[in-house]
Amino acid sequence: MTVPSSYYQFYRQDILQFIPETYSRVLEIGCASGKFRANLKAKNEYWGVELDPSVAAEAQHVLDKVLVGRYEEVSDELPDGYFDLVVCNDVIEHMPDHDAFLRDIQLKMAPKGHIVISVPNVRFIWNLWELLVEKDWQYCDAGVLDRTHLRFFTLKSLRRSLEAANYDIKMITHLNTFKPGPKIKRVIYYLLPILLGRDIPYLHVGALVQKQ
C-alpha cells in the first residue's frame, strides 16, 4: 500500500495540553517527518524513531537523532534512564503488543519521566454509525479504521492499559470533536451521544502519564 505523504505531516497542536511544564530530553515514537517538534520549546534534545526510511530521512533535518525501524528493533540503541518526555502520537495502535511497549519504554525513561499518548477513539460517532446502522466495518487508508491499525481503543481501555503498566495518570480525556455538516448529520450528532455516551463525538483519546 502506498501511503500519501500527508499521512506524515501533522503538527498535532491538540496534543499541547498534555505536554508537561519541564522536559529537556524528548523521544518521539513514530516521529514521521518530525513536524511535532515545532510545537515544543526550542531548548531540548529530541530523538525520534520512525519505521519508514524515506520519512525518517526528512526527520533527520529537524531532529537531533532518528532511528529507523520499529521500536522493538531499535530499542537497544536508546540509552536507558534518559528521556524525561516520550511522545506517542497515534502510534501504539500500530503495535503488535502495545502493553509490552508501555512496560519496556519505562527502561528508557528518566525517573518521574512523562509519556504523552494519543490514540484514535473506536467509539467515534461515525464509526459507530457505520457499525450499528450501516452494518459495516470498512478499513481505510487513514482514520479510526486505518488498515494498519492492530489495536483499537476507547478511553476506558487506554486507561486500563496505562494502569496495568503501573503509570501515574495525570490527565486523560477525549480530543478533536467532530463538526457535523448537513442537517440530518447534526441530528444524529446530537442524538447518539444521549443514547450511547458523551465520548462518541470525539476522534481521539489523549493522555499524560508519569513513570512511578
Summary of the structure (lengths in Angstrom):
residues: 212
radius of gyration: 17.6
end to end distance: 40.0
largest distance: 53.8
contacts: 639
relative contact order: 0.16
helix: 35%
strand: 28%
